[in-house]
Amino acid sequence: MERLVVWARRHRWTVDLPLYAVFVFLSPNWNDAGSWGVRAIPMLFLLPLLVRRRFPRTVAVLIIAGAALVYFTEIWAYDRGRTELAMAVVLFNLVKVGHRWFAALIGAAIVTLDVQWASLWGSYADDPTFMIIATLPLHVAAWALGEFFRKQDQLTAEEKKRADAQGRAAAAEERTRIARELHDVLAHSMTVIVLNAEGAKLARHRDPEAVDRTLDTIGRTGRDALAELRRLLEVLHAGQAARSPQPTLDELRELVDQSGRAVTLDVTGDPGGLPASAALQAYRIVQEALTNMIKHAPADATGRVTVAFEPSGIRIEVTNTGGLAAPAPAPALPSSGRGLTGMRQRVEMYHGELATGPLPDGGYHVHASLVVQP
């Protein structure tokens, strides 16, 4: 049924076929004077109805002019059924497209023509007043139907706009999510790779074994980054169903070890009763906090990661000391400015809180909480 309605809206002329059939086959009521061709001329006055949707006002004026010519000519004056129906159609069309003031003028013209017809030819009718009043329900119904269909069109348009807006919002949200995931996947891994590469270059003459260990770290980090990117691409291609598996807090130890810094990990509680998506968000928050530590903290700075699983949610705290070493001579790494924004968005998804800021000893702390609704 819905397909039929959609098809009919795209092919409006099919809906008009019954109307045209009524105009063609409606029994004529013409004066016998004149030839049949002359008596059939009023049929030509109805042709503008074919383009009434494209030119509603122009067609309305032409139909009223044709009706006036019919009602003022004795040969055609009694063909009222066809004429009144044509005027009702243009009245309906004007109201439907929202031209109410113009429709009111056309309505006044219709009443005027009916009264004029009664003054000229009413003496030949049994009850001319009744014949005028009998046509009024037709035009009132035309106006009411026009209002009804106009409201229907407005509701359809609003629903379409709402659907478009929801689609754009969903697309924007998805783009934000993808950008956030790409940032989290690449920023941490690339930071580790770049800094280890710079460190290996500085240590290649002093400690060749350290260079080998550093290259191993670079290779392992690169492979992990490729694995996460491949997993993210699967999500993009396959949609929601492909979002498993995702990195969980079971991989936190590897993430901490990968940082190459003296970072301790303290995990309490049981994550078994919490949603996997909440664990993923916690993992990403820790990942971003460690990335910022690697990029900005001195080489001898130490850190601590605390993750507490509770029935009501997850508490995360990542801190690092200020350190005493001078900054490494490695080039500054570019920053996207999305790190803290991404963490804040992840926290907001779970109605939690995020607090970040420097510590008195020159270090930095990140405290986040994720609330899991019961």
C-alpha positions in Angstrom: 0.0 0.0 0.0 2.8 2.4 0.9 4.6 1.7 -2.4 1.3 2.5 -4.2 1.0 5.8 -2.4 4.6 6.7 -3.2 4.1 5.8 -6.9 0.9 7.8 -7.1 2.6 10.9 -5.6 5.3 10.6 -8.3 2.7 10.2 -11.1 0.0 12.7 -10.1 -1.6 12.4 -13.5 -2.9 8.9 -12.7 -4.8 10.3 -9.8 -6.5 12.9 -12.1 -7.7 10.3 -14.6 -11.0 9.7 -12.7 -11.6 13.5 -12.5 -11.0 13.9 -16.2 -13.4 11.1 -16.9 -16.1 12.9 -14.9 -15.6 16.0 -16.9 -15.7 14.2 -20.2 -18.7 11.9 -19.5 -20.8 14.2 -17.3 -24.1 14.5 -19.0 -24.3 17.9 -20.8 -27.2 20.3 -20.2 -26.9 22.6 -23.1 -29.5 24.7 -25.0 -30.4 23.0 -28.3 -29.5 26.2 -30.2 -26.4 26.0 -32.3 -24.4 23.1 -33.6 -22.9 20.4 -31.4 -19.4 21.8 -31.9 -20.5 25.2 -30.7 -22.2 23.7 -27.7 -19.1 21.6 -26.8 -16.7 24.7 -26.7 -16.9 24.9 -22.8 -14.9 21.6 -22.8 -12.0 23.7 -24.0 -12.3 26.0 -21.0 -11.3 23.0 -18.8 -7.9 22.4 -20.5 -6.0 24.7 -18.1 -6.8 22.2 -15.3 -4.1 20.0 -16.8 -1.4 22.4 -15.5 -3.1 23.6 -12.3 -0.4 22.2 -10.0 2.3 24.2 -11.8 0.4 27.4 -12.3 -2.4 27.4 -9.6 -3.2 31.1 -9.7 -3.2 31.5 -13.5 -5.3 28.4 -14.0 -7.8 29.6 -11.3 -8.2 32.9 -13.2 -8.6 31.1 -16.5 -11.3 28.7 -15.1 -13.2 31.6 -13.5 -13.0 33.5 -16.8 -14.3 30.4 -18.7 -17.1 29.9 -16.1 -18.1 33.6 -16.6 -18.3 33.1 -20.3 -20.4 29.9 -19.9 -22.8 31.6 -17.4 -23.3 34.6 -19.6 -24.0 32.7 -22.8 -27.4 31.2 -23.1 -26.2 28.2 -25.2 -23.9 27.0 -22.4 -25.5 28.5 -19.3 -27.2 25.3 -18.1 -24.0 23.3 -18.1 -23.5 24.1 -14.4 -22.4 20.7 -13.1 -19.2 20.6 -15.1 -18.5 24.3 -14.5 -19.1 24.2 -10.7 -16.9 21.1 -10.4 -14.1 22.9 -12.4 -14.3 25.9 -10.1 -14.3 23.6 -7.0 -11.1 21.9 -8.3 -9.2 25.1 -8.7 -10.4 26.3 -5.2 -9.2 23.0 -3.7 -5.8 23.4 -5.5 -5.3 26.9 -4.3 -6.0 26.0 -0.6 -3.8 22.9 -0.9 -0.8 24.9 -2.0 -1.3 27.5 0.7 -2.7 30.5 -1.4 -5.5 31.2 1.0 -6.0 34.8 0.2 -6.2 34.2 -3.5 -8.5 31.2 -2.8 -10.8 33.6 -0.8 -10.9 35.9 -3.9 -11.7 32.9 -6.1 -14.4 31.8 -3.7 -16.0 35.3 -3.8 -15.9 35.1 -7.6 -17.6 31.8 -7.5 -20.4 33.1 -5.3 -20.8 36.1 -7.5 -21.0 34.0 -10.7 -23.7 31.8 -9.1 -25.7 34.8 -8.0 -25.3 36.3 -11.5 -26.5 33.1 -13.0 -29.6 33.1 -10.9 -30.4 36.7 -11.9 -30.1 35.9 -15.6 -31.4 32.4 -15.9 -33.1 31.6 -12.6 -36.5 32.3 -14.0 -36.2 29.1 -16.0 -35.5 27.0 -13.0 -38.0 25.6 -10.5 -36.1 27.0 -7.5 -33.1 29.2 -8.4 -32.2 29.9 -4.8 -32.0 26.3 -4.0 -29.8 25.7 -7.1 -27.4 28.3 -5.8 -27.4 27.1 -2.2 -27.0 23.4 -3.4 -23.6 24.2 -4.9 -22.2 25.8 -1.8 -21.4 22.4 0.0 -19.3 21.4 -3.0 -17.1 24.5 -2.6 -17.0 24.3 1.2 -15.9 20.6 0.8 -13.3 21.6 -1.7 -11.8 24.2 0.7 -11.9 21.7 3.6 -10.2 19.0 1.5 -7.6 21.5 0.4 -6.8 22.3 4.1 -6.6 18.6 5.0 -4.2 17.7 2.2 -2.1 20.8 2.9 -1.7 19.7 6.5 -0.8 16.2 5.3 1.8 17.7 2.9 3.2 19.8 5.7 3.5 16.8 8.1 5.2 14.8 5.3 7.7 17.6 4.7 8.4 18.0 8.4 8.9 14.3 8.8 11.3 14.3 5.8 13.2 17.3 7.3 13.4 15.5 10.7 14.6 12.3 9.0 17.2 14.3 7.1 18.3 16.1 10.2 18.6 12.9 12.1 20.5 11.4 9.2 23.0 14.3 9.2 23.3 14.1 13.0 24.0 10.4 12.9 26.5 10.9 10.1 28.2 13.7 12.1 28.3 11.5 15.2 29.7 8.6 13.2 32.4 10.9 11.7 33.3 12.1 15.2 33.4 8.6 16.5 35.7 7.5 13.6 37.9 10.5 14.1 38.2 9.8 17.8 39.0 6.1 17.2 41.6 7.0 14.6 43.2 9.5 16.9 43.4 7.1 19.8 44.7 4.3 17.6 47.4 6.3 15.8 48.4 9.0 18.3 49.6 6.5 21.0 51.4 4.1 18.6 53.0 6.8 16.4 54.2 8.7 19.5 55.8 5.5 20.9 57.4 4.7 17.5 58.7 8.2 16.8 60.2 8.7 20.3 61.8 5.2 20.3 63.2 5.8 16.9 64.8 9.1 18.0 66.1 7.4 21.1 67.6 4.6 19.1 69.4 7.1 16.8 70.9 8.8 19.9 72.0 5.5 21.5 73.3 3.6 18.4 76.9 4.4 19.3 76.7 4.0 23.1 74.5 0.9 23.5 73.8 -1.2 20.5 71.8 -3.7 22.5 69.5 -0.9 23.6 69.0 -0.1 19.9 67.9 -3.7 19.3 65.4 -3.6 22.1 64.1 -0.3 20.9 63.7 -1.6 17.4 61.8 -4.6 18.8 59.5 -2.2 20.6 59.0 -0.2 17.4 58.1 -3.3 15.4 55.7 -4.6 18.1 54.0 -1.2 18.4 53.7 -0.9 14.6 52.1 -4.4 14.3 49.7 -3.6 17.1 48.7 -0.3 15.4 48.1 -2.1 12.1 46.0 -4.7 13.9 43.8 -2.0 15.5 43.5 -0.1 12.2 42.5 -3.3 10.5 39.9 -3.9 13.2 38.6 -0.3 12.8 38.3 -0.7 9.0 36.3 -3.8 9.5 33.9 -1.8 11.6 33.6 0.8 8.9 32.9 -1.7 6.2 30.6 -4.1 8.1 28.8 -1.7 10.4 27.6 -2.3 14.0 27.8 -6.1 13.8 31.6 -6.0 13.3 32.4 -4.0 16.4 33.6 -7.1 18.3 36.1 -7.8 19.4 37.4 -4.5 20.6 40.4 -3.8 22.8 39.6 -4.4 26.5 41.2 -3.7 29.8 42.9 -7.1 29.6 45.3 -5.5 27.3 46.2 -2.7 29.7 49.4 -4.4 30.9 50.7 -4.5 27.3 49.7 -0.9 26.8 51.6 0.2 29.9 54.7 -1.8 29.0 54.5 -0.4 25.5 54.9 3.1 26.8 58.6 2.5 27.6 58.2 4.5 30.8 58.3 3.5 34.5 54.6 3.2 34.9 52.9 1.0 37.5 49.4 -0.5 36.9 46.9 -1.0 39.7 43.6 -2.7 38.8 40.9 -3.5 41.5 37.5 -5.0 41.2 35.8 -7.3 38.8 35.1 -6.1 35.2 32.9 -9.1 34.5 29.6 -7.4 35.3 30.2 -4.2 33.3 29.5 -3.6 29.7 32.3 -4.3 27.2 31.8 -0.9 25.7 32.5 0.8 29.0 35.8 -1.2 29.3 36.7 0.0 25.8 36.1 3.6 26.7 38.3 3.2 29.8 41.0 1.6 27.7 41.0 4.5 25.3 41.1 7.1 28.1 44.2 5.3 29.6 45.7 5.1 26.2 45.3 8.9 25.6 46.6 9.8 29.0 49.7 7.7 28.5 50.2 9.2 25.1 50.2 12.7 26.6 52.7 11.5 29.2 55.1 10.1 26.6 54.8 13.3 24.5 55.2 15.9 27.2 56.8 14.4 30.3 60.6 14.2 30.8 62.3 10.9 30.1 62.8 10.1 33.8 59.2 10.9 34.8 57.3 8.0 36.4 53.6 7.3 36.2 50.8 5.4 37.8 47.6 4.0 36.3 44.8 3.1 38.6 41.6 1.4 37.4 38.9 0.5 39.8 35.9 -1.6 38.7 32.8 -1.0 40.7 29.2 -2.1 40.4 28.2 1.4 39.5 30.9 2.1 37.0 34.7 2.5 36.5 37.1 5.0 38.1 40.3 5.8 36.2 43.3 7.8 37.4 46.5 8.3 35.5 49.3 10.4 37.0 52.9 11.2 36.2 55.7 13.0 38.1 57.5 16.0 36.7 60.9 14.3 36.5 64.3 15.9 36.6 65.8 15.2 33.2 66.1 17.8 30.6 63.8 17.5 27.6 65.1 15.2 24.9 66.5 16.9 21.8 63.9 15.1 19.7 61.7 17.2 17.5 58.4 18.3 19.0 55.6 16.0 18.0 52.5 17.5 16.4 49.3 17.7 18.4 45.8 17.4 17.0 44.2 19.0 20.0 41.7 16.2 20.1 43.1 14.2 23.0 41.3 15.9 25.9 38.2 16.5 23.8 38.0 12.8 23.0 38.4 11.8 26.6 35.6 14.3 27.6 33.3 12.9 25.0 33.9 9.3 26.2 33.2 10.3 29.8 30.0 12.2 28.7 28.8 9.0 26.9 28.6 7.4 30.4 27.5 10.4 32.3 30.7 10.6 34.3 33.2 13.3 35.2 36.7 14.2 33.9 39.3 16.2 35.8 42.7 17.0 34.4 45.5 19.4 35.4 49.1 19.9 36.5 50.5 18.6 39.8 52.7 20.7 42.2 55.8 18.7 41.3 55.4 19.5 37.6 53.6 16.3 36.7 50.1 15.8 35.4 47.0 13.9 36.5 43.9 12.6 34.7 40.9 11.5 36.7 37.9 10.1 34.9 34.8 8.2 36.0 32.3 6.2 33.9 28.8 5.6 35.3 27.1 2.4 34.3 23.3 2.7 34.7 21.8 -0.3 36.6 
